[in-house]
Amino acid sequence: MCRNIKPLFNFEPPAAEDEIHAAALQFVRKISGFNKPSQVNEGAFQDAVDEVTQAAQKLLDSLVTNAEPKNREVEAERARARNAKRFGTSQGQ
C-alpha cells in the first residue's frame, strides 16, 4: 500500500474534499507509474483521479461505525512519534 495514502474514515472533522482528492492522486500515480503523465496521457490520468475521488467519497459517505471519531491532532502526534522512532529524528523537526 502507498505510505502516502492515509486513512480518511472516522475522523473529526471528517476528511475534506482536497484530502480525498490527494489520496486519489497518490493512488493513480502509484498504479500508473507516472508522477506527472505526458501530455498525451494527461486526460486519461485526470479522468482516473476524478473517478477515484468520486468512488472514495462515495465509500466514505456510506461507511458506518460505532467507534468514537479519531482526533486529527492526536493521530498526527502519534505518527510523528512513530517516524521519530523509525527514522531516529527528533519530533521537533
PyMOL Python script that loads the backbone (N, CA, C, O; Angstrom):
from pymol import cmd

cmd.read_pdbstr("""\
ATOM      1  N   MET A   1       0.842  -1.178   0.000  1.00  0.00           N
ATOM      2  CA  MET A   1       0.000   0.000   0.000  1.00  0.00           C
ATOM      3  C   MET A   1       0.888   1.242   0.000  1.00  0.00           C
ATOM      4  O   MET A   1       1.987   1.223   0.554  1.00  0.00           O
ATOM      5  N   CYS A   2       0.422   2.295  -0.608  1.00  0.00           N
ATOM      6  CA  CYS A   2       1.161   3.553  -0.623  1.00  0.00           C
ATOM      7  C   CYS A   2       1.243   4.113   0.789  1.00  0.00           C
ATOM      8  O   CYS A   2       0.226   4.250   1.470  1.00  0.00           O
ATOM      9  N   ARG A   3       2.424   4.428   1.214  1.00  0.00           N
ATOM     10  CA  ARG A   3       2.581   5.001   2.549  1.00  0.00           C
ATOM     11  C   ARG A   3       2.021   6.405   2.620  1.00  0.00           C
ATOM     12  O   ARG A   3       1.678   6.875   3.705  1.00  0.00           O
ATOM     13  N   ASN A   4       1.920   7.088   1.485  1.00  0.00           N
ATOM     14  CA  ASN A   4       1.416   8.455   1.479  1.00  0.00           C
ATOM     15  C   ASN A   4      -0.102   8.526   1.535  1.00  0.00           C
ATOM     16  O   ASN A   4      -0.655   9.604   1.752  1.00  0.00           O
ATOM     17  N   ILE A   5      -0.777   7.426   1.349  1.00  0.00           N
ATOM     18  CA  ILE A   5      -2.231   7.422   1.436  1.00  0.00           C
ATOM     19  C   ILE A   5      -2.600   7.102   2.873  1.00  0.00           C
ATOM     20  O   ILE A   5      -2.309   6.017   3.376  1.00  0.00           O
ATOM     21  N   LYS A   6      -3.241   8.051   3.523  1.00  0.00           N
ATOM     22  CA  LYS A   6      -3.595   7.921   4.936  1.00  0.00           C
ATOM     23  C   LYS A   6      -5.069   7.550   5.074  1.00  0.00           C
ATOM     24  O   LYS A   6      -5.880   7.893   4.214  1.00  0.00           O
ATOM     25  N   PRO A   7      -5.417   6.846   6.159  1.00  0.00           N
ATOM     26  CA  PRO A   7      -6.834   6.573   6.419  1.00  0.00           C
ATOM     27  C   PRO A   7      -7.603   7.889   6.520  1.00  0.00           C
ATOM     28  O   PRO A   7      -7.113   8.857   7.101  1.00  0.00           O
ATOM     29  N   LEU A   8      -8.798   7.918   5.958  1.00  0.00           N
ATOM     30  CA  LEU A   8      -9.608   9.134   5.949  1.00  0.00           C
ATOM     31  C   LEU A   8     -10.941   8.958   6.665  1.00  0.00           C
ATOM     32  O   LEU A   8     -11.672   9.932   6.849  1.00  0.00           O
ATOM     33  N   PHE A   9     -11.268   7.746   7.069  1.00  0.00           N
ATOM     34  CA  PHE A   9     -12.569   7.475   7.678  1.00  0.00           C
ATOM     35  C   PHE A   9     -12.525   7.650   9.187  1.00  0.00           C
ATOM     36  O   PHE A   9     -11.525   7.342   9.836  1.00  0.00           O
ATOM     37  N   ASN A  10     -13.604   8.141   9.722  1.00  0.00           N
ATOM     38  CA  ASN A  10     -13.862   8.244  11.158  1.00  0.00           C
ATOM     39  C   ASN A  10     -12.920   9.231  11.857  1.00  0.00           C
ATOM     40  O   ASN A  10     -12.343   8.932  12.902  1.00  0.00           O
ATOM     41  N   PHE A  11     -12.784  10.408  11.253  1.00  0.00           N
ATOM     42  CA  PHE A  11     -12.031  11.491  11.872  1.00  0.00           C
ATOM     43  C   PHE A  11     -12.971  12.654  12.153  1.00  0.00           C
ATOM     44  O   PHE A  11     -13.984  12.844  11.481  1.00  0.00           O
ATOM     45  N   GLU A  12     -12.602  13.414  13.156  1.00  0.00           N
ATOM     46  CA  GLU A  12     -13.339  14.629  13.462  1.00  0.00           C
ATOM     47  C   GLU A  12     -12.377  15.788  13.333  1.00  0.00           C
ATOM     48  O   GLU A  12     -11.396  15.817  14.076  1.00  0.00           O
ATOM     49  N   PRO A  13     -12.582  16.732  12.458  1.00  0.00           N
ATOM     50  CA  PRO A  13     -13.657  16.802  11.473  1.00  0.00           C
ATOM     51  C   PRO A  13     -13.438  15.793  10.346  1.00  0.00           C
ATOM     52  O   PRO A  13     -12.324  15.307  10.152  1.00  0.00           O
ATOM     53  N   PRO A  14     -14.501  15.478   9.605  1.00  0.00           N
ATOM     54  CA  PRO A  14     -14.384  14.497   8.516  1.00  0.00           C
ATOM     55  C   PRO A  14     -13.379  14.945   7.450  1.00  0.00           C
ATOM     56  O   PRO A  14     -13.026  16.121   7.357  1.00  0.00           O
ATOM     57  N   ALA A  15     -12.938  13.990   6.663  1.00  0.00           N
ATOM     58  CA  ALA A  15     -11.976  14.280   5.597  1.00  0.00           C
ATOM     59  C   ALA A  15     -12.546  15.325   4.641  1.00  0.00           C
ATOM     60  O   ALA A  15     -13.709  15.264   4.242  1.00  0.00           O
ATOM     61  N   ALA A  16     -11.706  16.269   4.291  1.00  0.00           N
ATOM     62  CA  ALA A  16     -12.095  17.316   3.351  1.00  0.00           C
ATOM     63  C   ALA A  16     -11.947  16.798   1.923  1.00  0.00           C
ATOM     64  O   ALA A  16     -11.255  15.814   1.663  1.00  0.00           O
ATOM     65  N   GLU A  17     -12.613  17.485   1.018  1.00  0.00           N
ATOM     66  CA  GLU A  17     -12.571  17.094  -0.399  1.00  0.00           C
ATOM     67  C   GLU A  17     -11.141  17.079  -0.929  1.00  0.00           C
ATOM     68  O   GLU A  17     -10.786  16.198  -1.712  1.00  0.00           O
ATOM     69  N   ASP A  18     -10.313  18.043  -0.515  1.00  0.00           N
ATOM     70  CA  ASP A  18      -8.935  18.087  -1.012  1.00  0.00           C
ATOM     71  C   ASP A  18      -8.101  16.921  -0.479  1.00  0.00           C
ATOM     72  O   ASP A  18      -7.185  16.466  -1.164  1.00  0.00           O
ATOM     73  N   GLU A  19      -8.396  16.427   0.729  1.00  0.00           N
ATOM     74  CA  GLU A  19      -7.688  15.257   1.262  1.00  0.00           C
ATOM     75  C   GLU A  19      -8.041  14.003   0.461  1.00  0.00           C
ATOM     76  O   GLU A  19      -7.179  13.175   0.168  1.00  0.00           O
ATOM     77  N   ILE A  20      -9.304  13.880   0.118  1.00  0.00           N
ATOM     78  CA  ILE A  20      -9.757  12.724  -0.665  1.00  0.00           C
ATOM     79  C   ILE A  20      -9.139  12.780  -2.059  1.00  0.00           C
ATOM     80  O   ILE A  20      -8.693  11.762  -2.588  1.00  0.00           O
ATOM     81  N   HIS A  21      -9.115  13.966  -2.648  1.00  0.00           N
ATOM     82  CA  HIS A  21      -8.508  14.131  -3.977  1.00  0.00           C
ATOM     83  C   HIS A  21      -7.015  13.802  -3.938  1.00  0.00           C
ATOM     84  O   HIS A  21      -6.496  13.154  -4.847  1.00  0.00           O
ATOM     85  N   ALA A  22      -6.325  14.248  -2.885  1.00  0.00           N
ATOM     86  CA  ALA A  22      -4.888  13.966  -2.761  1.00  0.00           C
ATOM     87  C   ALA A  22      -4.633  12.460  -2.654  1.00  0.00           C
ATOM     88  O   ALA A  22      -3.679  11.949  -3.242  1.00  0.00           O
ATOM     89  N   ALA A  23      -5.473  11.756  -1.913  1.00  0.00           N
ATOM     90  CA  ALA A  23      -5.322  10.305  -1.796  1.00  0.00           C
ATOM     91  C   ALA A  23      -5.574   9.632  -3.145  1.00  0.00           C
ATOM     92  O   ALA A  23      -4.867   8.696  -3.519  1.00  0.00           O
ATOM     93  N   ALA A  24      -6.586  10.114  -3.872  1.00  0.00           N
ATOM     94  CA  ALA A  24      -6.880   9.563  -5.197  1.00  0.00           C
ATOM     95  C   ALA A  24      -5.709   9.800  -6.149  1.00  0.00           C
ATOM     96  O   ALA A  24      -5.337   8.915  -6.920  1.00  0.00           O
ATOM     97  N   LEU A  25      -5.141  10.984  -6.090  1.00  0.00           N
ATOM     98  CA  LEU A  25      -3.989  11.306  -6.937  1.00  0.00           C
ATOM     99  C   LEU A  25      -2.818  10.378  -6.628  1.00  0.00           C
ATOM    100  O   LEU A  25      -2.180   9.871  -7.550  1.00  0.00           O
ATOM    101  N   GLN A  26      -2.525  10.147  -5.354  1.00  0.00           N
ATOM    102  CA  GLN A  26      -1.447   9.239  -4.974  1.00  0.00           C
ATOM    103  C   GLN A  26      -1.717   7.824  -5.494  1.00  0.00           C
ATOM    104  O   GLN A  26      -0.814   7.154  -5.995  1.00  0.00           O
ATOM    105  N   PHE A  27      -2.966   7.382  -5.369  1.00  0.00           N
ATOM    106  CA  PHE A  27      -3.331   6.043  -5.837  1.00  0.00           C
ATOM    107  C   PHE A  27      -3.115   5.912  -7.349  1.00  0.00           C
ATOM    108  O   PHE A  27      -2.526   4.935  -7.812  1.00  0.00           O
ATOM    109  N   VAL A  28      -3.591   6.893  -8.111  1.00  0.00           N
ATOM    110  CA  VAL A  28      -3.452   6.838  -9.573  1.00  0.00           C
ATOM    111  C   VAL A  28      -1.980   6.936  -9.972  1.00  0.00           C
ATOM    112  O   VAL A  28      -1.549   6.267 -10.910  1.00  0.00           O
ATOM    113  N   ARG A  29      -1.213   7.759  -9.272  1.00  0.00           N
ATOM    114  CA  ARG A  29       0.219   7.823  -9.549  1.00  0.00           C
ATOM    115  C   ARG A  29       0.885   6.472  -9.321  1.00  0.00           C
ATOM    116  O   ARG A  29       1.728   6.040 -10.107  1.00  0.00           O
ATOM    117  N   LYS A  30       0.498   5.819  -8.244  1.00  0.00           N
ATOM    118  CA  LYS A  30       1.102   4.530  -7.891  1.00  0.00           C
ATOM    119  C   LYS A  30       0.792   3.474  -8.952  1.00  0.00           C
ATOM    120  O   LYS A  30       1.694   2.795  -9.442  1.00  0.00           O
ATOM    121  N   ILE A  31      -0.482   3.341  -9.301  1.00  0.00           N
ATOM    122  CA  ILE A  31      -0.831   2.260 -10.227  1.00  0.00           C
ATOM    123  C   ILE A  31      -0.442   2.561 -11.672  1.00  0.00           C
ATOM    124  O   ILE A  31      -0.237   1.638 -12.459  1.00  0.00           O
ATOM    125  N   SER A  32      -0.337   3.859 -12.034  1.00  0.00           N
ATOM    126  CA  SER A  32       0.042   4.191 -13.412  1.00  0.00           C
ATOM    127  C   SER A  32       1.564   4.221 -13.582  1.00  0.00           C
ATOM    128  O   SER A  32       2.080   4.022 -14.681  1.00  0.00           O
ATOM    129  N   GLY A  33       2.269   4.471 -12.481  1.00  0.00           N
ATOM    130  CA  GLY A  33       3.718   4.600 -12.574  1.00  0.00           C
ATOM    131  C   GLY A  33       4.157   5.985 -13.006  1.00  0.00           C
ATOM    132  O   GLY A  33       5.348   6.218 -13.216  1.00  0.00           O
ATOM    133  N   PHE A  34       3.215   6.908 -13.141  1.00  0.00           N
ATOM    134  CA  PHE A  34       3.527   8.281 -13.544  1.00  0.00           C
ATOM    135  C   PHE A  34       3.398   9.218 -12.354  1.00  0.00           C
ATOM    136  O   PHE A  34       2.380   9.217 -11.660  1.00  0.00           O
ATOM    137  N   ASN A  35       4.424  10.009 -12.122  1.00  0.00           N
ATOM    138  CA  ASN A  35       4.288  11.086 -11.152  1.00  0.00           C
ATOM    139  C   ASN A  35       3.585  12.255 -11.830  1.00  0.00           C
ATOM    140  O   ASN A  35       2.697  12.889 -11.262  1.00  0.00           O
ATOM    141  N   LYS A  36       4.012  12.521 -13.069  1.00  0.00           N
ATOM    142  CA  LYS A  36       3.368  13.526 -13.912  1.00  0.00           C
ATOM    143  C   LYS A  36       3.290  12.914 -15.303  1.00  0.00           C
ATOM    144  O   LYS A  36       4.317  12.695 -15.945  1.00  0.00           O
ATOM    145  N   PRO A  37       2.076  12.636 -15.772  1.00  0.00           N
ATOM    146  CA  PRO A  37       1.942  11.983 -17.071  1.00  0.00           C
ATOM    147  C   PRO A  37       2.309  12.915 -18.224  1.00  0.00           C
ATOM    148  O   PRO A  37       2.323  14.137 -18.080  1.00  0.00           O
ATOM    149  N   SER A  38       2.602  12.314 -19.353  1.00  0.00           N
ATOM    150  CA  SER A  38       2.878  13.088 -20.564  1.00  0.00           C
ATOM    151  C   SER A  38       1.587  13.770 -21.019  1.00  0.00           C
ATOM    152  O   SER A  38       0.500  13.435 -20.549  1.00  0.00           O
ATOM    153  N   GLN A  39       1.715  14.715 -21.923  1.00  0.00           N
ATOM    154  CA  GLN A  39       0.534  15.421 -22.418  1.00  0.00           C
ATOM    155  C   GLN A  39      -0.479  14.467 -23.027  1.00  0.00           C
ATOM    156  O   GLN A  39      -1.683  14.654 -22.853  1.00  0.00           O
ATOM    157  N   VAL A  40      -0.017  13.456 -23.730  1.00  0.00           N
ATOM    158  CA  VAL A  40      -0.924  12.524 -24.384  1.00  0.00           C
ATOM    159  C   VAL A  40      -1.720  11.705 -23.359  1.00  0.00           C
ATOM    160  O   VAL A  40      -2.841  11.281 -23.638  1.00  0.00           O
ATOM    161  N   ASN A  41      -1.139  11.486 -22.175  1.00  0.00           N
ATOM    162  CA  ASN A  41      -1.815  10.698 -21.144  1.00  0.00           C
ATOM    163  C   ASN A  41      -2.502  11.553 -20.074  1.00  0.00           C
ATOM    164  O   ASN A  41      -3.170  11.018 -19.189  1.00  0.00           O
ATOM    165  N   GLU A  42      -2.343  12.860 -20.151  1.00  0.00           N
ATOM    166  CA  GLU A  42      -2.878  13.751 -19.112  1.00  0.00           C
ATOM    167  C   GLU A  42      -4.388  13.616 -18.944  1.00  0.00           C
ATOM    168  O   GLU A  42      -4.877  13.599 -17.814  1.00  0.00           O
ATOM    169  N   GLY A  43      -5.133  13.519 -20.034  1.00  0.00           N
ATOM    170  CA  GLY A  43      -6.600  13.409 -19.955  1.00  0.00           C
ATOM    171  C   GLY A  43      -7.043  12.133 -19.253  1.00  0.00           C
ATOM    172  O   GLY A  43      -7.905  12.163 -18.374  1.00  0.00           O
ATOM    173  N   ALA A  44      -6.451  11.023 -19.645  1.00  0.00           N
ATOM    174  CA  ALA A  44      -6.804   9.740 -19.028  1.00  0.00           C
ATOM    175  C   ALA A  44      -6.417   9.736 -17.558  1.00  0.00           C
ATOM    176  O   ALA A  44      -7.155   9.227 -16.714  1.00  0.00           O
ATOM    177  N   PHE A  45      -5.263  10.302 -17.257  1.00  0.00           N
ATOM    178  CA  PHE A  45      -4.776  10.373 -15.878  1.00  0.00           C
ATOM    179  C   PHE A  45      -5.739  11.192 -15.018  1.00  0.00           C
ATOM    180  O   PHE A  45      -6.127  10.765 -13.931  1.00  0.00           O
ATOM    181  N   GLN A  46      -6.121  12.375 -15.514  1.00  0.00           N
ATOM    182  CA  GLN A  46      -7.013  13.250 -14.756  1.00  0.00           C
ATOM    183  C   GLN A  46      -8.398  12.627 -14.599  1.00  0.00           C
ATOM    184  O   GLN A  46      -9.012  12.751 -13.540  1.00  0.00           O
ATOM    185  N   ASP A  47      -8.895  11.961 -15.640  1.00  0.00           N
ATOM    186  CA  ASP A  47     -10.187  11.261 -15.541  1.00  0.00           C
ATOM    187  C   ASP A  47     -10.134  10.194 -14.454  1.00  0.00           C
ATOM    188  O   ASP A  47     -11.076  10.042 -13.676  1.00  0.00           O
ATOM    189  N   ALA A  48      -9.033   9.463 -14.405  1.00  0.00           N
ATOM    190  CA  ALA A  48      -8.880   8.418 -13.390  1.00  0.00           C
ATOM    191  C   ALA A  48      -8.863   9.024 -11.990  1.00  0.00           C
ATOM    192  O   ALA A  48      -9.500   8.493 -11.080  1.00  0.00           O
ATOM    193  N   VAL A  49      -8.147  10.120 -11.811  1.00  0.00           N
ATOM    194  CA  VAL A  49      -8.102  10.789 -10.499  1.00  0.00           C
ATOM    195  C   VAL A  49      -9.512  11.224 -10.098  1.00  0.00           C
ATOM    196  O   VAL A  49      -9.923  11.021  -8.955  1.00  0.00           O
ATOM    197  N   ASP A  50     -10.248  11.816 -11.027  1.00  0.00           N
ATOM    198  CA  ASP A  50     -11.612  12.270 -10.723  1.00  0.00           C
ATOM    199  C   ASP A  50     -12.523  11.099 -10.360  1.00  0.00           C
ATOM    200  O   ASP A  50     -13.310  11.198  -9.418  1.00  0.00           O
ATOM    201  N   GLU A  51     -12.427  10.007 -11.089  1.00  0.00           N
ATOM    202  CA  GLU A  51     -13.270   8.839 -10.814  1.00  0.00           C
ATOM    203  C   GLU A  51     -12.923   8.189  -9.482  1.00  0.00           C
ATOM    204  O   GLU A  51     -13.817   7.777  -8.742  1.00  0.00           O
ATOM    205  N   VAL A  52     -11.631   8.093  -9.169  1.00  0.00           N
ATOM    206  CA  VAL A  52     -11.222   7.524  -7.886  1.00  0.00           C
ATOM    207  C   VAL A  52     -11.656   8.445  -6.743  1.00  0.00           C
ATOM    208  O   VAL A  52     -12.067   7.965  -5.687  1.00  0.00           O
ATOM    209  N   THR A  53     -11.569   9.744  -6.943  1.00  0.00           N
ATOM    210  CA  THR A  53     -12.032  10.698  -5.929  1.00  0.00           C
ATOM    211  C   THR A  53     -13.514  10.496  -5.653  1.00  0.00           C
ATOM    212  O   THR A  53     -13.930  10.454  -4.495  1.00  0.00           O
ATOM    213  N   GLN A  54     -14.309  10.372  -6.703  1.00  0.00           N
ATOM    214  CA  GLN A  54     -15.749  10.158  -6.538  1.00  0.00           C
ATOM    215  C   GLN A  54     -16.034   8.840  -5.833  1.00  0.00           C
ATOM    216  O   GLN A  54     -16.883   8.783  -4.942  1.00  0.00           O
ATOM    217  N   ALA A  55     -15.340   7.793  -6.219  1.00  0.00           N
ATOM    218  CA  ALA A  55     -15.541   6.485  -5.588  1.00  0.00           C
ATOM    219  C   ALA A  55     -15.147   6.524  -4.109  1.00  0.00           C
ATOM    220  O   ALA A  55     -15.838   5.952  -3.265  1.00  0.00           O
ATOM    221  N   ALA A  56     -14.054   7.187  -3.803  1.00  0.00           N
ATOM    222  CA  ALA A  56     -13.610   7.289  -2.412  1.00  0.00           C
ATOM    223  C   ALA A  56     -14.604   8.091  -1.584  1.00  0.00           C
ATOM    224  O   ALA A  56     -14.907   7.725  -0.448  1.00  0.00           O
ATOM    225  N   GLN A  57     -15.113   9.182  -2.146  1.00  0.00           N
ATOM    226  CA  GLN A  57     -16.107   9.990  -1.431  1.00  0.00           C
ATOM    227  C   GLN A  57     -17.370   9.180  -1.173  1.00  0.00           C
ATOM    228  O   GLN A  57     -17.940   9.239  -0.084  1.00  0.00           O
ATOM    229  N   LYS A  58     -17.804   8.429  -2.173  1.00  0.00           N
ATOM    230  CA  LYS A  58     -18.990   7.584  -2.021  1.00  0.00           C
ATOM    231  C   LYS A  58     -18.767   6.538  -0.927  1.00  0.00           C
ATOM    232  O   LYS A  58     -19.655   6.288  -0.112  1.00  0.00           O
ATOM    233  N   LEU A  59     -17.583   5.931  -0.913  1.00  0.00           N
ATOM    234  CA  LEU A  59     -17.254   4.946   0.108  1.00  0.00           C
ATOM    235  C   LEU A  59     -17.285   5.580   1.493  1.00  0.00           C
ATOM    236  O   LEU A  59     -17.931   5.057   2.400  1.00  0.00           O
ATOM    237  N   LEU A  60     -16.594   6.696   1.659  1.00  0.00           N
ATOM    238  CA  LEU A  60     -16.540   7.351   2.971  1.00  0.00           C
ATOM    239  C   LEU A  60     -17.926   7.772   3.443  1.00  0.00           C
ATOM    240  O   LEU A  60     -18.227   7.701   4.635  1.00  0.00           O
ATOM    241  N   ASP A  61     -18.772   8.211   2.511  1.00  0.00           N
ATOM    242  CA  ASP A  61     -20.136   8.622   2.870  1.00  0.00           C
ATOM    243  C   ASP A  61     -21.009   7.446   3.290  1.00  0.00           C
ATOM    244  O   ASP A  61     -21.967   7.624   4.042  1.00  0.00           O
ATOM    245  N   SER A  62     -20.690   6.256   2.816  1.00  0.00           N
ATOM    246  CA  SER A  62     -21.544   5.097   3.098  1.00  0.00           C
ATOM    247  C   SER A  62     -21.068   4.252   4.277  1.00  0.00           C
ATOM    248  O   SER A  62     -21.822   3.412   4.769  1.00  0.00           O
ATOM    249  N   LEU A  63     -19.836   4.455   4.739  1.00  0.00           N
ATOM    250  CA  LEU A  63     -19.315   3.673   5.862  1.00  0.00           C
ATOM    251  C   LEU A  63     -19.954   4.108   7.176  1.00  0.00           C
ATOM    252  O   LEU A  63     -20.239   5.288   7.378  1.00  0.00           O
ATOM    253  N   VAL A  64     -20.178   3.139   8.067  1.00  0.00           N
ATOM    254  CA  VAL A  64     -20.715   3.424   9.398  1.00  0.00           C
ATOM    255  C   VAL A  64     -19.837   2.741  10.440  1.00  0.00           C
ATOM    256  O   VAL A  64     -19.203   1.721  10.172  1.00  0.00           O
ATOM    257  N   THR A  65     -19.815   3.322  11.621  1.00  0.00           N
ATOM    258  CA  THR A  65     -19.048   2.741  12.719  1.00  0.00           C
ATOM    259  C   THR A  65     -19.658   3.178  14.041  1.00  0.00           C
ATOM    260  O   THR A  65     -20.299   4.225  14.127  1.00  0.00           O
ATOM    261  N   ASN A  66     -19.451   2.367  15.065  1.00  0.00           N
ATOM    262  CA  ASN A  66     -19.861   2.727  16.416  1.00  0.00           C
ATOM    263  C   ASN A  66     -18.695   3.322  17.196  1.00  0.00           C
ATOM    264  O   ASN A  66     -18.875   3.807  18.313  1.00  0.00           O
ATOM    265  N   ALA A  67     -17.511   3.286  16.615  1.00  0.00           N
ATOM    266  CA  ALA A  67     -16.317   3.800  17.283  1.00  0.00           C
ATOM    267  C   ALA A  67     -16.349   5.326  17.345  1.00  0.00           C
ATOM    268  O   ALA A  67     -16.927   5.987  16.482  1.00  0.00           O
ATOM    269  N   GLU A  68     -15.723   5.860  18.370  1.00  0.00           N
ATOM    270  CA  GLU A  68     -15.606   7.308  18.506  1.00  0.00           C
ATOM    271  C   GLU A  68     -14.700   7.837  17.391  1.00  0.00           C
ATOM    272  O   GLU A  68     -13.716   7.187  17.038  1.00  0.00           O
ATOM    273  N   PRO A  69     -15.021   9.002  16.838  1.00  0.00           N
ATOM    274  CA  PRO A  69     -14.135   9.578  15.816  1.00  0.00           C
ATOM    275  C   PRO A  69     -12.758   9.862  16.395  1.00  0.00           C
ATOM    276  O   PRO A  69     -12.620  10.223  17.564  1.00  0.00           O
ATOM    277  N   LYS A  70     -11.733   9.690  15.547  1.00  0.00           N
ATOM    278  CA  LYS A  70     -10.354   9.951  15.957  1.00  0.00           C
ATOM    279  C   LYS A  70     -10.067  11.446  15.849  1.00  0.00           C
ATOM    280  O   LYS A  70     -10.618  12.144  14.998  1.00  0.00           O
ATOM    281  N   ASN A  71      -9.202  11.911  16.722  1.00  0.00           N
ATOM    282  CA  ASN A  71      -8.793  13.303  16.734  1.00  0.00           C
ATOM    283  C   ASN A  71      -7.587  13.460  15.814  1.00  0.00           C
ATOM    284  O   ASN A  71      -6.597  12.744  15.969  1.00  0.00           O
ATOM    285  N   ARG A  72      -7.654  14.372  14.871  1.00  0.00           N
ATOM    286  CA  ARG A  72      -6.582  14.560  13.893  1.00  0.00           C
ATOM    287  C   ARG A  72      -5.255  14.942  14.541  1.00  0.00           C
ATOM    288  O   ARG A  72      -4.207  14.437  14.138  1.00  0.00           O
ATOM    289  N   GLU A  73      -5.284  15.824  15.538  1.00  0.00           N
ATOM    290  CA  GLU A  73      -4.043  16.253  16.174  1.00  0.00           C
ATOM    291  C   GLU A  73      -3.380  15.107  16.925  1.00  0.00           C
ATOM    292  O   GLU A  73      -2.161  14.944  16.866  1.00  0.00           O
ATOM    293  N   VAL A  74      -4.181  14.310  17.634  1.00  0.00           N
ATOM    294  CA  VAL A  74      -3.640  13.177  18.380  1.00  0.00           C
ATOM    295  C   VAL A  74      -3.018  12.168  17.416  1.00  0.00           C
ATOM    296  O   VAL A  74      -1.921  11.665  17.662  1.00  0.00           O
ATOM    297  N   GLU A  75      -3.712  11.875  16.332  1.00  0.00           N
ATOM    298  CA  GLU A  75      -3.188  10.922  15.345  1.00  0.00           C
ATOM    299  C   GLU A  75      -1.927  11.454  14.676  1.00  0.00           C
ATOM    300  O   GLU A  75      -1.004  10.686  14.402  1.00  0.00           O
ATOM    301  N   ALA A  76      -1.873  12.758  14.410  1.00  0.00           N
ATOM    302  CA  ALA A  76      -0.674  13.350  13.804  1.00  0.00           C
ATOM    303  C   ALA A  76       0.511  13.250  14.761  1.00  0.00           C
ATOM    304  O   ALA A  76       1.632  12.971  14.336  1.00  0.00           O
ATOM    305  N   GLU A  77       0.268  13.475  16.039  1.00  0.00           N
ATOM    306  CA  GLU A  77       1.346  13.364  17.030  1.00  0.00           C
ATOM    307  C   GLU A  77       1.848  11.923  17.118  1.00  0.00           C
ATOM    308  O   GLU A  77       3.053  11.688  17.208  1.00  0.00           O
ATOM    309  N   ARG A  78       0.929  10.967  17.092  1.00  0.00           N
ATOM    310  CA  ARG A  78       1.332   9.553  17.112  1.00  0.00           C
ATOM    311  C   ARG A  78       2.179   9.219  15.886  1.00  0.00           C
ATOM    312  O   ARG A  78       3.166   8.491  15.992  1.00  0.00           O
ATOM    313  N   ALA A  79       1.800   9.745  14.736  1.00  0.00           N
ATOM    314  CA  ALA A  79       2.568   9.499  13.507  1.00  0.00           C
ATOM    315  C   ALA A  79       3.956  10.106  13.611  1.00  0.00           C
ATOM    316  O   ALA A  79       4.933   9.485  13.192  1.00  0.00           O
ATOM    317  N   ARG A  80       4.059  11.321  14.167  1.00  0.00           N
ATOM    318  CA  ARG A  80       5.374  11.941  14.351  1.00  0.00           C
ATOM    319  C   ARG A  80       6.243  11.105  15.281  1.00  0.00           C
ATOM    320  O   ARG A  80       7.437  10.936  15.038  1.00  0.00           O
ATOM    321  N   ALA A  81       5.640  10.584  16.348  1.00  0.00           N
ATOM    322  CA  ALA A  81       6.392   9.748  17.294  1.00  0.00           C
ATOM    323  C   ALA A  81       6.875   8.464  16.617  1.00  0.00           C
ATOM    324  O   ALA A  81       8.014   8.044  16.821  1.00  0.00           O
ATOM    325  N   ARG A  82       6.008   7.841  15.811  1.00  0.00           N
ATOM    326  CA  ARG A  82       6.408   6.628  15.080  1.00  0.00           C
ATOM    327  C   ARG A  82       7.553   6.932  14.118  1.00  0.00           C
ATOM    328  O   ARG A  82       8.508   6.162  14.014  1.00  0.00           O
ATOM    329  N   ASN A  83       7.451   8.053  13.421  1.00  0.00           N
ATOM    330  CA  ASN A  83       8.504   8.432  12.471  1.00  0.00           C
ATOM    331  C   ASN A  83       9.815   8.721  13.185  1.00  0.00           C
ATOM    332  O   ASN A  83      10.885   8.343  12.707  1.00  0.00           O
ATOM    333  N   ALA A  84       9.732   9.387  14.324  1.00  0.00           N
ATOM    334  CA  ALA A  84      10.946   9.685  15.088  1.00  0.00           C
ATOM    335  C   ALA A  84      11.624   8.388  15.525  1.00  0.00           C
ATOM    336  O   ALA A  84      12.846   8.261  15.456  1.00  0.00           O
ATOM    337  N   LYS A  85      10.824   7.440  15.971  1.00  0.00           N
ATOM    338  CA  LYS A  85      11.381   6.150  16.389  1.00  0.00           C
ATOM    339  C   LYS A  85      11.958   5.402  15.185  1.00  0.00           C
ATOM    340  O   LYS A  85      13.043   4.826  15.265  1.00  0.00           O
ATOM    341  N   ARG A  86      11.232   5.418  14.085  1.00  0.00           N
ATOM    342  CA  ARG A  86      11.638   4.668  12.899  1.00  0.00           C
ATOM    343  C   ARG A  86      12.880   5.260  12.241  1.00  0.00           C
ATOM    344  O   ARG A  86      13.796   4.533  11.855  1.00  0.00           O
ATOM    345  N   PHE A  87      12.902   6.587  12.116  1.00  0.00           N
ATOM    346  CA  PHE A  87      13.977   7.231  11.371  1.00  0.00           C
ATOM    347  C   PHE A  87      15.014   7.883  12.270  1.00  0.00           C
ATOM    348  O   PHE A  87      16.008   8.417  11.778  1.00  0.00           O
ATOM    349  N   GLY A  88      14.796   7.847  13.585  1.00  0.00           N
ATOM    350  CA  GLY A  88      15.774   8.392  14.520  1.00  0.00           C
ATOM    351  C   GLY A  88      15.881   9.894  14.490  1.00  0.00           C
ATOM    352  O   GLY A  88      16.944  10.447  14.772  1.00  0.00           O
ATOM    353  N   THR A  89      14.794  10.567  14.152  1.00  0.00           N
ATOM    354  CA  THR A  89      14.804  12.024  14.135  1.00  0.00           C
ATOM    355  C   THR A  89      14.084  12.555  15.355  1.00  0.00           C
ATOM    356  O   THR A  89      13.274  11.859  15.967  1.00  0.00           O
ATOM    357  N   SER A  90      14.385  13.792  15.702  1.00  0.00           N
ATOM    358  CA  SER A  90      13.669  14.386  16.839  1.00  0.00           C
ATOM    359  C   SER A  90      12.293  14.817  16.369  1.00  0.00           C
ATOM    360  O   SER A  90      12.090  15.094  15.187  1.00  0.00           O
ATOM    361  N   GLN A  91      11.351  14.873  17.296  1.00  0.00           N
ATOM    362  CA  GLN A  91       9.978  15.210  16.943  1.00  0.00           C
ATOM    363  C   GLN A  91       9.836  16.675  16.565  1.00  0.00           C
ATOM    364  O   GLN A  91       8.845  17.043  15.933  1.00  0.00           O
ATOM    365  N   GLY A  92      10.769  17.503  16.920  1.00  0.00           N
ATOM    366  CA  GLY A  92      10.684  18.914  16.597  1.00  0.00           C
ATOM    367  C   GLY A  92      11.032  19.247  15.157  1.00  0.00           C
ATOM    368  O   GLY A  92      10.828  20.383  14.727  1.00  0.00           O
ATOM    369  N   GLN A  93      11.551  18.292  14.401  1.00  0.00           N
ATOM    370  CA  GLN A  93      11.967  18.574  13.025  1.00  0.00           C
ATOM    371  C   GLN A  93      10.816  18.497  12.083  1.00  0.00           C
ATOM    372  O   GLN A  93      10.985  18.707  10.882  1.00  0.00           O
TER     373      GLN A  93
END
""", "prot")
cmd.dss("prot")
cmd.show_as("cartoon", "prot")
cmd.util.cbc("prot")
cmd.orient("prot")
